[in-house]
Amino acid sequence: MLSINIPHYTNPSGYQLSKLPKPELRSAQDVIIKVHAASINPIDVKRAGGALKMAMKDAFPYKIGYDCAGIVTEVGSDVSRCKVSDEVYTRLPEVSRGSLSEFVVCAEQYVAIKPPSLSFEEAASIPLAGMTALQALRRYKGDLAGKTVFVPAGLSGTGLFACQLAKHVFKAGKVITTVSTSKVSKLSELLGEGTVDEIIDYTKTDPRSTIPKGSVDFLFDTTGAAMEHLCLMRARTGCIVSVATMPSGDELQDSPLMELPHNPRLSMPIRMSLNAMDCVRKVRARRYGIEYSYLLLGSSGTDLDELRGYVENGKLRTVVGCTVQFGDIEAVRAACLVVYSGKGGTGKTVVKIV
């Protein structure tokens, strides 16, 4: 089969399209999916660039991508969540990584029937970012109904889902976000009127100068500025969940990223260093009476079922900002470079494979 991969750690300019072995069923719980579309997330391009090379060793050629949607072509004897010919979507576990391929294999627990109202391209844009936003909002201890939620970068991959889920599912009273000047006028159209209550143009205004101090109940940190925004949080009950700083060494070691056959282990110096940095962030947050944590996504077919329900009920929509063809490797490289830079993109980048 054809697959986009790398022979060594590189930025997107070094991505290659080449033939690799087609995956086979490994267990009675596995399914094989013919991929119709795959989306690009920051972790895809960062991992391929060697973001975790000091912590774990990857095998090469390294297949890229976690999110995809397609049609089931084979199922193991114990599979019950789907059947051959079903249209599905998934966020692949680490052992199955490689959604930018013609075929993928993974355990059925990570697979769900795709929202029938969505195209393959739209469905492929949801899993990693949608589940990340959902799992982050669940971490608030209590009811978010009527509370104030701040989601920087509201048209980023995770940000756009977090804003919608906060307002329409968790019933937040006020949702605040930041975008650049050119995106201010687009936000309501893309996410729905009334989804975001306050839009801040971060190129002109520092959120700390316009959001009242001590007024934010929940901050979903998508930009790595969690500590800078501590002053905005409500003391004693405020909660920050970050996906843009770094996990502790213990969290990374116990995360799904390490669930591989060779059982990778972090070196003690790296583990202790990550623990120390995480501890500093937690201590700084505690001084404000705030709970801080880092989120490492746990992929779940059950969560994808829940997201499908929100899509079909009109509570959640996706934003596909850019679509490129799988066979056009130069276009794929260019699109991935935008994600890699973290600047200029709107919504999700999707690669159309079939």
C-alpha atoms as a printed R data frame, in Angstrom:
    type eleno elety resid chain resno       x       y      z
1   ATOM     1    CA   MET     A     1   0.000   0.000  0.000
2   ATOM     2    CA   LEU     A     2   1.024   3.651 -0.291
3   ATOM     3    CA   SER     A     3   1.823   5.525  2.901
4   ATOM     4    CA   ILE     A     4   3.250   8.922  3.821
5   ATOM     5    CA   ASN     A     5   6.228   8.327  6.076
6   ATOM     6    CA   ILE     A     6   9.725   9.462  6.995
7   ATOM     7    CA   PRO     A     7  13.087   7.623  7.007
8   ATOM     8    CA   HIS     A     8  14.316   9.769  9.925
9   ATOM     9    CA   TYR     A     9  13.020  12.635 12.072
10  ATOM    10    CA   THR     A    10  12.279  15.630  9.877
11  ATOM    11    CA   ASN     A    11   9.986  18.576  9.383
12  ATOM    12    CA   PRO     A    12   7.262  18.192  6.694
13  ATOM    13    CA   SER     A    13   9.654  19.087  3.880
14  ATOM    14    CA   GLY     A    14  11.158  15.610  4.295
15  ATOM    15    CA   TYR     A    15   7.909  13.617  4.108
16  ATOM    16    CA   GLN     A    16   7.843  10.887  1.462
17  ATOM    17    CA   LEU     A    17   5.107   8.853 -0.249
18  ATOM    18    CA   SER     A    18   6.189   5.271 -0.698
19  ATOM    19    CA   LYS     A    19   5.015   1.661 -0.663
20  ATOM    20    CA   LEU     A    20   4.894  -0.107  2.718
21  ATOM    21    CA   PRO     A    21   3.367  -3.469  3.696
22  ATOM    22    CA   LYS     A    22  -0.406  -3.480  4.040
23  ATOM    23    CA   PRO     A    23  -1.412  -4.105  7.679
24  ATOM    24    CA   GLU     A    24  -2.958  -7.428  8.693
25  ATOM    25    CA   LEU     A    25  -5.267  -8.442 11.514
26  ATOM    26    CA   ARG     A    26  -3.202  -9.025 14.665
27  ATOM    27    CA   SER     A    27  -5.945 -10.224 16.991
28  ATOM    28    CA   ALA     A    28  -9.588 -11.248 17.097
29  ATOM    29    CA   GLN     A    29 -10.473  -7.688 18.240
30  ATOM    30    CA   ASP     A    30  -8.824  -5.912 15.304
31  ATOM    31    CA   VAL     A    31 -10.400  -4.211 12.298
32  ATOM    32    CA   ILE     A    32  -8.813  -3.108  9.037
33  ATOM    33    CA   ILE     A    33 -10.001   0.183  7.561
34  ATOM    34    CA   LYS     A    34  -9.591   1.408  3.997
35  ATOM    35    CA   VAL     A    35  -8.802   5.056  4.677
36  ATOM    36    CA   HIS     A    36 -10.778   7.661  2.753
37  ATOM    37    CA   ALA     A    37  -9.506  10.745  4.608
38  ATOM    38    CA   ALA     A    38  -7.054  11.612  7.370
39  ATOM    39    CA   SER     A    39  -6.504  14.827  9.286
40  ATOM    40    CA   ILE     A    40  -3.285  16.447 10.457
41  ATOM    41    CA   ASN     A    41  -2.828  17.439 14.089
42  ATOM    42    CA   PRO     A    42   0.088  19.298 15.694
43  ATOM    43    CA   ILE     A    43   1.206  16.139 17.500
44  ATOM    44    CA   ASP     A    44   1.520  14.344 14.136
45  ATOM    45    CA   VAL     A    45   4.068  16.772 12.742
46  ATOM    46    CA   LYS     A    46   5.810  17.378 16.070
47  ATOM    47    CA   ARG     A    47   6.322  13.651 16.724
48  ATOM    48    CA   ALA     A    48   7.613  13.203 13.164
49  ATOM    49    CA   GLY     A    49   9.959  16.116 13.829
50  ATOM    50    CA   GLY     A    50  11.440  14.336 16.831
51  ATOM    51    CA   ALA     A    51   9.647  16.173 19.648
52  ATOM    52    CA   LEU     A    52   9.897  13.107 21.891
53  ATOM    53    CA   LYS     A    53  13.135  11.612 20.552
54  ATOM    54    CA   MET     A    54  14.925  12.248 23.852
55  ATOM    55    CA   ALA     A    55  12.221  10.342 25.694
56  ATOM    56    CA   MET     A    56  11.464   7.449 23.355
57  ATOM    57    CA   LYS     A    57  12.890   5.748 20.297
58  ATOM    58    CA   ASP     A    58  10.774   5.268 17.187
59  ATOM    59    CA   ALA     A    59  11.167   2.705 14.439
60  ATOM    60    CA   PHE     A    60  11.658   3.821 10.837
61  ATOM    61    CA   PRO     A    61  10.124   4.188  8.363
62  ATOM    62    CA   TYR     A    62   7.859   6.143 10.685
63  ATOM    63    CA   LYS     A    63   4.247   6.329  9.485
64  ATOM    64    CA   ILE     A    64   2.494   9.650 10.136
65  ATOM    65    CA   GLY     A    65  -0.968  10.435 11.465
66  ATOM    66    CA   TYR     A    66  -3.529   9.347 14.061
67  ATOM    67    CA   ASP     A    67  -6.943  10.540 12.774
68  ATOM    68    CA   CYS     A    68  -8.840   8.975  9.891
69  ATOM    69    CA   ALA     A    69 -12.207   7.967  8.508
70  ATOM    70    CA   GLY     A    70 -12.937   5.187  6.069
71  ATOM    71    CA   ILE     A    71 -14.676   1.886  5.398
72  ATOM    72    CA   VAL     A    72 -14.105  -1.364  7.290
73  ATOM    73    CA   THR     A    73 -12.751  -4.086  4.996
74  ATOM    74    CA   GLU     A    74 -11.886  -6.862  7.503
75  ATOM    75    CA   VAL     A    75 -12.837  -7.660 11.097
76  ATOM    76    CA   GLY     A    76 -11.520 -10.090 13.682
77  ATOM    77    CA   SER     A    77 -13.727 -12.908 14.926
78  ATOM    78    CA   ASP     A    78 -14.555 -11.129 18.214
79  ATOM    79    CA   VAL     A    79 -15.370  -7.691 16.794
80  ATOM    80    CA   SER     A    80 -18.835  -6.380 17.699
81  ATOM    81    CA   ARG     A    81 -18.642  -2.564 17.385
82  ATOM    82    CA   CYS     A    82 -18.621  -2.588 13.589
83  ATOM    83    CA   LYS     A    83 -18.802  -4.861 10.548
84  ATOM    84    CA   VAL     A    84 -17.372  -5.032  7.054
85  ATOM    85    CA   SER     A    85 -18.588  -2.108  4.875
86  ATOM    86    CA   ASP     A    86 -19.339   0.163  7.868
87  ATOM    87    CA   GLU     A    87 -18.257   3.786  7.561
88  ATOM    88    CA   VAL     A    88 -16.143   4.552 10.636
89  ATOM    89    CA   TYR     A    89 -13.815   7.114 12.167
90  ATOM    90    CA   THR     A    90 -11.017   6.728 14.697
91  ATOM    91    CA   ARG     A    91  -8.037   8.171 16.490
92  ATOM    92    CA   LEU     A    92  -5.482   5.401 16.109
93  ATOM    93    CA   PRO     A    93  -3.523   4.214 19.151
94  ATOM    94    CA   GLU     A    94   0.270   4.565 19.031
95  ATOM    95    CA   VAL     A    95   0.792   0.954 17.978
96  ATOM    96    CA   SER     A    96  -1.430   1.536 14.923
97  ATOM    97    CA   ARG     A    97  -0.191   5.026 13.994
98  ATOM    98    CA   GLY     A    98  -0.109   5.845 10.276
99  ATOM    99    CA   SER     A    99  -3.453   7.282  9.188
100 ATOM   100    CA   LEU     A   100  -1.818   8.867  6.112
101 ATOM   101    CA   SER     A   101  -1.924   5.451  4.460
102 ATOM   102    CA   GLU     A   102  -4.292   3.547  2.220
103 ATOM   103    CA   PHE     A   103  -5.070   1.045  5.004
104 ATOM   104    CA   VAL     A   104  -4.804   0.970  8.809
105 ATOM   105    CA   VAL     A   105  -5.405  -1.669 11.464
106 ATOM   106    CA   CYS     A   106  -6.445  -1.093 15.055
107 ATOM   107    CA   ALA     A   107  -8.410  -2.619 17.910
108 ATOM   108    CA   GLU     A   108 -12.178  -2.132 17.700
109 ATOM   109    CA   GLN     A   109 -12.279  -0.286 21.051
110 ATOM   110    CA   TYR     A   110 -10.830   2.779 19.284
111 ATOM   111    CA   VAL     A   111 -13.274   2.712 16.351
112 ATOM   112    CA   ALA     A   112 -16.779   4.179 16.060
113 ATOM   113    CA   ILE     A   113 -19.396   4.581 13.364
114 ATOM   114    CA   LYS     A   114 -18.827   7.989 11.785
115 ATOM   115    CA   PRO     A   115 -21.540  10.675 11.963
116 ATOM   116    CA   PRO     A   116 -23.743   9.845  8.942
117 ATOM   117    CA   SER     A   117 -24.351  13.516  8.169
118 ATOM   118    CA   LEU     A   118 -20.627  14.146  7.633
119 ATOM   119    CA   SER     A   119 -18.349  13.398  4.710
120 ATOM   120    CA   PHE     A   120 -15.252  11.285  5.281
121 ATOM   121    CA   GLU     A   121 -13.159  14.460  5.201
122 ATOM   122    CA   GLU     A   122 -15.293  16.137  7.872
123 ATOM   123    CA   ALA     A   123 -15.422  13.025 10.057
124 ATOM   124    CA   ALA     A   124 -11.643  12.563  9.875
125 ATOM   125    CA   SER     A   125 -11.165  16.061 11.285
126 ATOM   126    CA   ILE     A   126 -12.863  15.272 14.598
127 ATOM   127    CA   PRO     A   127 -11.375  12.368 16.615
128 ATOM   128    CA   LEU     A   128  -8.165  13.598 18.283
129 ATOM   129    CA   ALA     A   129  -9.164  17.240 18.696
130 ATOM   130    CA   GLY     A   130 -12.792  16.528 19.584
131 ATOM   131    CA   MET     A   131 -11.949  13.908 22.211
132 ATOM   132    CA   THR     A   132  -9.195  16.099 23.651
133 ATOM   133    CA   ALA     A   133 -11.638  18.976 24.161
134 ATOM   134    CA   LEU     A   134 -14.281  16.665 25.628
135 ATOM   135    CA   GLN     A   135 -11.894  15.002 28.072
136 ATOM   136    CA   ALA     A   136 -10.439  18.364 29.124
137 ATOM   137    CA   LEU     A   137 -13.833  19.871 29.968
138 ATOM   138    CA   ARG     A   138 -14.754  16.786 31.996
139 ATOM   139    CA   ARG     A   139 -11.866  17.538 34.351
140 ATOM   140    CA   TYR     A   140 -13.658  20.482 35.916
141 ATOM   141    CA   LYS     A   141 -14.749  19.391 39.387
142 ATOM   142    CA   GLY     A   142 -18.346  20.456 39.464
143 ATOM   143    CA   ASP     A   143 -20.885  21.825 37.039
144 ATOM   144    CA   LEU     A   144 -19.712  24.239 34.331
145 ATOM   145    CA   ALA     A   145 -23.276  25.434 33.722
146 ATOM   146    CA   GLY     A   146 -23.347  29.212 33.970
147 ATOM   147    CA   LYS     A   147 -19.565  29.418 34.498
148 ATOM   148    CA   THR     A   148 -16.946  31.317 32.483
149 ATOM   149    CA   VAL     A   149 -14.720  29.292 30.131
150 ATOM   150    CA   PHE     A   150 -11.661  30.740 28.371
151 ATOM   151    CA   VAL     A   151 -10.377  28.913 25.279
152 ATOM   152    CA   PRO     A   152  -7.455  30.710 23.583
153 ATOM   153    CA   ALA     A   153  -7.199  30.079 19.821
154 ATOM   154    CA   GLY     A   154 -10.865  29.342 19.239
155 ATOM   155    CA   LEU     A   155 -10.386  28.375 15.598
156 ATOM   156    CA   SER     A   156  -7.501  26.004 16.233
157 ATOM   157    CA   GLY     A   157  -8.164  22.274 15.927
158 ATOM   158    CA   THR     A   158  -8.933  21.650 19.601
159 ATOM   159    CA   GLY     A   159 -10.123  25.181 20.304
160 ATOM   160    CA   LEU     A   160 -13.053  25.079 17.905
161 ATOM   161    CA   PHE     A   161 -14.419  21.908 19.526
162 ATOM   162    CA   ALA     A   162 -13.790  23.152 23.069
163 ATOM   163    CA   CYS     A   163 -15.768  26.368 22.476
164 ATOM   164    CA   GLN     A   164 -18.765  24.458 21.122
165 ATOM   165    CA   LEU     A   165 -18.737  21.718 23.747
166 ATOM   166    CA   ALA     A   166 -18.356  24.255 26.566
167 ATOM   167    CA   LYS     A   167 -21.386  26.232 25.398
168 ATOM   168    CA   HIS     A   168 -23.739  23.612 23.962
169 ATOM   169    CA   VAL     A   169 -22.932  20.498 26.026
170 ATOM   170    CA   PHE     A   170 -21.488  21.759 29.324
171 ATOM   171    CA   LYS     A   171 -23.777  24.833 29.270
172 ATOM   172    CA   ALA     A   172 -21.112  27.428 30.119
173 ATOM   173    CA   GLY     A   173 -22.581  30.842 30.798
174 ATOM   174    CA   LYS     A   174 -19.772  32.691 29.030
175 ATOM   175    CA   VAL     A   175 -17.240  31.425 26.504
176 ATOM   176    CA   ILE     A   176 -14.255  33.646 25.701
177 ATOM   177    CA   THR     A   177 -11.711  33.028 22.967
178 ATOM   178    CA   THR     A   178  -8.891  34.691 21.059
179 ATOM   179    CA   VAL     A   179  -8.266  34.822 17.310
180 ATOM   180    CA   SER     A   180  -6.274  36.994 14.909
181 ATOM   181    CA   THR     A   181  -7.801  40.017 13.194
182 ATOM   182    CA   SER     A   182  -8.727  38.237  9.963
183 ATOM   183    CA   LYS     A   183 -10.632  35.533 11.840
184 ATOM   184    CA   VAL     A   184 -12.758  37.724 14.132
185 ATOM   185    CA   SER     A   185 -15.543  38.109 11.580
186 ATOM   186    CA   LYS     A   186 -15.476  34.410 10.654
187 ATOM   187    CA   LEU     A   187 -15.868  32.914 14.094
188 ATOM   188    CA   SER     A   188 -19.632  33.157 14.554
189 ATOM   189    CA   GLU     A   189 -20.251  31.846 11.052
190 ATOM   190    CA   LEU     A   190 -17.936  28.859 11.519
191 ATOM   191    CA   LEU     A   191 -18.859  27.880 15.096
192 ATOM   192    CA   GLY     A   192 -22.444  29.088 15.164
193 ATOM   193    CA   GLU     A   193 -24.076  32.273 16.393
194 ATOM   194    CA   GLY     A   194 -23.977  32.538 20.179
195 ATOM   195    CA   THR     A   195 -21.300  29.876 20.675
196 ATOM   196    CA   VAL     A   196 -18.664  32.410 21.746
197 ATOM   197    CA   ASP     A   197 -19.702  35.352 23.935
198 ATOM   198    CA   GLU     A   198 -16.482  37.358 23.822
199 ATOM   199    CA   ILE     A   199 -13.927  37.413 21.003
200 ATOM   200    CA   ILE     A   200 -10.522  38.961 21.656
201 ATOM   201    CA   ASP     A   201  -8.185  39.913 18.816
202 ATOM   202    CA   TYR     A   202  -4.908  38.813 20.368
203 ATOM   203    CA   THR     A   203  -2.883  40.801 17.830
204 ATOM   204    CA   LYS     A   204  -4.313  44.011 19.282
205 ATOM   205    CA   THR     A   205  -5.288  43.176 22.863
206 ATOM   206    CA   ASP     A   206  -3.715  41.158 25.654
207 ATOM   207    CA   PRO     A   207  -6.475  38.998 27.212
208 ATOM   208    CA   ARG     A   208  -5.098  39.905 30.647
209 ATOM   209    CA   SER     A   209  -6.024  43.522 30.037
210 ATOM   210    CA   THR     A   210  -9.632  42.895 29.041
211 ATOM   211    CA   ILE     A   211 -10.773  39.796 30.968
212 ATOM   212    CA   PRO     A   212 -11.497  40.732 34.625
213 ATOM   213    CA   LYS     A   213  -9.005  39.194 37.029
214 ATOM   214    CA   GLY     A   214 -10.413  36.302 39.026
215 ATOM   215    CA   SER     A   215 -13.376  35.788 36.684
216 ATOM   216    CA   VAL     A   216 -12.470  32.636 34.710
217 ATOM   217    CA   ASP     A   217 -13.629  29.281 36.064
218 ATOM   218    CA   PHE     A   218 -12.044  27.025 33.438
219 ATOM   219    CA   LEU     A   219  -9.095  27.641 31.111
220 ATOM   220    CA   PHE     A   220  -8.365  25.211 28.301
221 ATOM   221    CA   ASP     A   221  -4.752  26.056 27.494
222 ATOM   222    CA   THR     A   222  -4.141  25.458 23.792
223 ATOM   223    CA   THR     A   223  -1.228  27.896 23.417
224 ATOM   224    CA   GLY     A   224   1.158  27.118 26.291
225 ATOM   225    CA   ALA     A   225   0.305  30.342 28.160
226 ATOM   226    CA   ALA     A   226  -1.326  28.709 31.188
227 ATOM   227    CA   MET     A   227   0.965  30.343 33.740
228 ATOM   228    CA   GLU     A   228   0.571  33.781 32.151
229 ATOM   229    CA   HIS     A   229  -3.187  33.580 32.650
230 ATOM   230    CA   LEU     A   230  -3.206  32.525 36.308
231 ATOM   231    CA   CYS     A   231  -4.285  36.029 37.331
232 ATOM   232    CA   LEU     A   232  -7.533  35.594 35.383
233 ATOM   233    CA   MET     A   233  -8.609  32.465 37.254
234 ATOM   234    CA   ARG     A   234 -11.198  32.304 40.010
235 ATOM   235    CA   ALA     A   235  -9.459  31.467 43.283
236 ATOM   236    CA   ARG     A   236 -10.228  28.177 45.063
237 ATOM   237    CA   THR     A   237 -12.438  26.743 42.283
238 ATOM   238    CA   GLY     A   238 -10.585  27.675 39.072
239 ATOM   239    CA   CYS     A   239  -9.240  24.891 36.867
240 ATOM   240    CA   ILE     A   240  -6.644  24.910 34.086
241 ATOM   241    CA   VAL     A   241  -6.166  21.978 31.715
242 ATOM   242    CA   SER     A   242  -3.285  22.305 29.263
243 ATOM   243    CA   VAL     A   243  -2.463  20.463 26.064
244 ATOM   244    CA   ALA     A   244   0.315  22.877 25.104
245 ATOM   245    CA   THR     A   245   2.887  22.738 27.911
246 ATOM   246    CA   MET     A   246   4.446  19.374 28.824
247 ATOM   247    CA   PRO     A   247   3.274  16.381 30.861
248 ATOM   248    CA   SER     A   248   5.105  15.176 33.923
249 ATOM   249    CA   GLY     A   249   7.558  12.337 33.382
250 ATOM   250    CA   ASP     A   250   5.291   9.974 35.298
251 ATOM   251    CA   GLU     A   251   2.283  10.936 33.149
252 ATOM   252    CA   LEU     A   252   4.242  10.485 29.934
253 ATOM   253    CA   GLN     A   253   5.578   7.100 31.034
254 ATOM   254    CA   ASP     A   254   2.079   5.871 31.866
255 ATOM   255    CA   SER     A   255   0.453   7.417 28.786
256 ATOM   256    CA   PRO     A   256  -0.942   5.665 25.690
257 ATOM   257    CA   LEU     A   257   2.092   6.977 23.758
258 ATOM   258    CA   MET     A   258   4.149   4.331 25.556
259 ATOM   259    CA   GLU     A   259   1.784   1.445 24.847
260 ATOM   260    CA   LEU     A   260   4.063  -0.275 22.345
261 ATOM   261    CA   PRO     A   261   5.277  -3.882 22.039
262 ATOM   262    CA   HIS     A   262   8.855  -3.004 23.055
263 ATOM   263    CA   ASN     A   263   7.625  -1.311 26.268
264 ATOM   264    CA   PRO     A   264   9.656   1.917 26.009
265 ATOM   265    CA   ARG     A   265  10.899   3.460 29.245
266 ATOM   266    CA   LEU     A   266  11.879   7.053 29.923
267 ATOM   267    CA   SER     A   267  15.380   7.539 31.257
268 ATOM   268    CA   MET     A   268  15.436   8.607 34.885
269 ATOM   269    CA   PRO     A   269  16.998  12.054 34.182
270 ATOM   270    CA   ILE     A   270  14.301  12.894 31.603
271 ATOM   271    CA   ARG     A   271  11.535  11.568 33.814
272 ATOM   272    CA   MET     A   272  12.721  13.554 36.824
273 ATOM   273    CA   SER     A   273  13.237  16.708 34.747
274 ATOM   274    CA   LEU     A   274   9.707  16.569 33.366
275 ATOM   275    CA   ASN     A   275   8.366  15.870 36.856
276 ATOM   276    CA   ALA     A   276  10.185  18.912 38.200
277 ATOM   277    CA   MET     A   277   8.840  21.272 35.512
278 ATOM   278    CA   ASP     A   278   5.310  19.973 36.025
279 ATOM   279    CA   CYS     A   279   5.668  20.396 39.788
280 ATOM   280    CA   VAL     A   280   6.711  24.036 39.346
281 ATOM   281    CA   ARG     A   281   3.580  24.732 37.281
282 ATOM   282    CA   LYS     A   282   1.349  23.028 39.833
283 ATOM   283    CA   VAL     A   283   2.918  24.957 42.714
284 ATOM   284    CA   ARG     A   284   2.522  28.285 40.891
285 ATOM   285    CA   ALA     A   285  -1.144  27.466 40.242
286 ATOM   286    CA   ARG     A   286  -1.725  26.480 43.880
287 ATOM   287    CA   ARG     A   287  -0.495  29.879 45.001
288 ATOM   288    CA   TYR     A   288  -3.522  31.293 43.204
289 ATOM   289    CA   GLY     A   289  -5.751  28.537 44.579
290 ATOM   290    CA   ILE     A   290  -6.006  27.011 41.100
291 ATOM   291    CA   GLU     A   291  -5.941  23.377 40.010
292 ATOM   292    CA   TYR     A   292  -3.595  22.782 37.055
293 ATOM   293    CA   SER     A   293  -3.114  19.590 35.039
294 ATOM   294    CA   TYR     A   294  -1.798  18.438 31.683
295 ATOM   295    CA   LEU     A   295  -3.976  16.259 29.463
296 ATOM   296    CA   LEU     A   296  -2.660  13.321 27.478
297 ATOM   297    CA   LEU     A   297  -5.498  12.009 25.340
298 ATOM   298    CA   GLY     A   298  -6.884   8.562 25.959
299 ATOM   299    CA   SER     A   299  -8.474   7.422 22.683
300 ATOM   300    CA   SER     A   300 -11.928   5.872 23.062
301 ATOM   301    CA   GLY     A   301 -14.555   4.583 20.684
302 ATOM   302    CA   THR     A   302 -17.138   5.365 23.373
303 ATOM   303    CA   ASP     A   303 -16.132   9.047 23.338
304 ATOM   304    CA   LEU     A   304 -16.400   9.039 19.554
305 ATOM   305    CA   ASP     A   305 -19.926   7.644 19.902
306 ATOM   306    CA   GLU     A   306 -20.732  10.557 22.223
307 ATOM   307    CA   LEU     A   307 -19.279  13.101 19.794
308 ATOM   308    CA   ARG     A   308 -21.280  11.552 16.956
309 ATOM   309    CA   GLY     A   309 -24.427  12.180 18.988
310 ATOM   310    CA   TYR     A   310 -23.532  15.851 19.453
311 ATOM   311    CA   VAL     A   311 -22.888  16.229 15.729
312 ATOM   312    CA   GLU     A   312 -26.213  14.660 14.794
313 ATOM   313    CA   ASN     A   313 -28.059  16.763 17.405
314 ATOM   314    CA   GLY     A   314 -26.623  19.980 15.987
315 ATOM   315    CA   LYS     A   315 -24.489  20.755 19.052
316 ATOM   316    CA   LEU     A   316 -21.141  20.248 17.350
317 ATOM   317    CA   ARG     A   317 -19.759  21.117 13.942
318 ATOM   318    CA   THR     A   318 -16.306  20.826 12.481
319 ATOM   319    CA   VAL     A   319 -14.260  23.266 10.438
320 ATOM   320    CA   VAL     A   320 -12.128  21.885  7.614
321 ATOM   321    CA   GLY     A   321  -9.852  24.711  6.610
322 ATOM   322    CA   CYS     A   322  -7.672  22.970  4.031
323 ATOM   323    CA   THR     A   323  -7.989  19.770  1.987
324 ATOM   324    CA   VAL     A   324  -5.168  18.272 -0.086
325 ATOM   325    CA   GLN     A   325  -4.815  15.115 -2.174
326 ATOM   326    CA   PHE     A   326  -2.859  12.154 -0.812
327 ATOM   327    CA   GLY     A   327  -0.956  11.618 -4.051
328 ATOM   328    CA   ASP     A   328   0.233  15.227 -4.243
329 ATOM   329    CA   ILE     A   329   3.142  14.988 -1.811
330 ATOM   330    CA   GLU     A   330   4.205  18.586 -2.375
331 ATOM   331    CA   ALA     A   331   0.724  19.812 -1.388
332 ATOM   332    CA   VAL     A   332   0.763  17.527  1.660
333 ATOM   333    CA   ARG     A   333   4.161  18.866  2.709
334 ATOM   334    CA   ALA     A   334   2.978  22.471  2.328
335 ATOM   335    CA   ALA     A   335  -0.213  21.858  4.320
336 ATOM   336    CA   CYS     A   336   1.689  20.058  7.065
337 ATOM   337    CA   LEU     A   337   4.199  22.911  7.260
338 ATOM   338    CA   VAL     A   338   1.350  25.275  8.147
339 ATOM   339    CA   VAL     A   339   0.357  22.959 11.016
340 ATOM   340    CA   TYR     A   340   4.012  22.574 11.991
341 ATOM   341    CA   SER     A   341   4.492  26.347 12.217
342 ATOM   342    CA   GLY     A   342   1.329  26.784 14.266
343 ATOM   343    CA   LYS     A   343   0.469  29.957 12.373
344 ATOM   344    CA   GLY     A   344  -1.994  30.894  9.689
345 ATOM   345    CA   GLY     A   345  -4.315  27.891  9.714
346 ATOM   346    CA   THR     A   346  -8.057  27.852 10.318
347 ATOM   347    CA   GLY     A   347  -9.718  24.683 11.534
348 ATOM   348    CA   LYS     A   348  -8.396  21.278 10.530
349 ATOM   349    CA   THR     A   349  -6.157  20.225  7.657
350 ATOM   350    CA   VAL     A   350  -7.371  17.096  5.903
351 ATOM   351    CA   VAL     A   351  -5.735  14.766  3.396
352 ATOM   352    CA   LYS     A   352  -8.154  13.090  0.974
353 ATOM   353    CA   ILE     A   353  -6.900   9.560  0.354
354 ATOM   354    CA   VAL     A   354  -9.729   7.964 -1.651
